[in-house]
């Protein structure tokens, strides 16, 4: 239920869906309800793959 005052297993309730998103890569549909916020997903190539140490021992690829 979307009502926090209801406890147990209430019957006959409606769940208000604010938005529906397709996560095609993951293969599922996400129903966003109420004030829930989602986190962004990672890109295909995370930025961490470009971070490395050069020959002098300095970190490169952060910015």
C-alpha positions as CSV (number, residue, x, y, z in Angstrom):
1,X,0.0,0.0,0.0
2,X,1.1,3.6,-0.5
3,X,-0.5,4.5,2.8
4,X,2.1,4.3,5.7
5,X,-0.7,4.2,8.2
6,X,-2.0,0.8,6.9
7,X,-0.3,-2.2,8.5
8,X,-0.4,-5.9,7.7
9,X,-1.8,-6.9,4.3
10,X,-4.5,-4.4,3.4
11,X,-7.0,-5.3,0.7
12,X,-8.6,-3.2,-2.0
13,X,-5.9,-0.5,-2.1
14,X,-4.5,1.3,-5.1
15,X,-0.8,2.0,-5.6
16,X,-0.3,5.3,-7.4
17,X,2.4,5.0,-10.1
18,X,4.0,8.3,-10.9
19,X,6.2,7.1,-13.7
20,X,7.2,4.0,-15.6
21,X,10.8,3.6,-17.0
22,X,12.2,1.0,-19.3
23,X,15.6,-0.4,-18.4
24,X,16.2,-2.1,-21.7
25,X,19.8,-3.1,-21.0
26,X,18.8,-4.7,-17.7
27,X,15.7,-6.2,-19.2
28,X,13.0,-4.9,-16.9
29,X,10.4,-2.2,-16.4
30,X,10.6,0.1,-13.3
31,X,7.5,1.6,-11.8
32,X,8.3,4.7,-9.8
33,X,5.8,5.4,-7.0
34,X,5.3,8.3,-4.6
35,X,8.3,10.4,-3.8
36,X,10.9,7.6,-4.4
37,X,14.0,8.8,-6.3
38,X,16.2,6.6,-8.4
39,X,20.0,6.7,-8.8
40,X,21.6,7.0,-12.2
41,X,23.2,3.9,-13.7
42,X,26.8,3.5,-14.7
43,X,27.9,4.2,-18.3
44,X,29.1,1.3,-20.4
45,X,32.7,2.3,-19.7
46,X,33.2,3.6,-16.1
47,X,35.6,6.5,-15.7
48,X,37.7,4.4,-13.3
49,X,39.0,2.5,-16.4
50,X,40.8,5.6,-17.5
51,X,42.6,6.2,-14.2
52,X,46.2,5.0,-14.1
53,X,49.7,5.8,-12.8
54,X,52.2,7.2,-15.3
55,X,56.0,6.3,-15.3
56,X,56.7,8.9,-12.7
57,X,54.0,7.5,-10.3
58,X,51.6,10.4,-10.9
59,X,47.9,9.7,-11.2
60,X,46.4,10.4,-14.6
61,X,42.9,10.3,-16.0
62,X,41.0,11.9,-13.1
63,X,39.9,15.1,-14.9
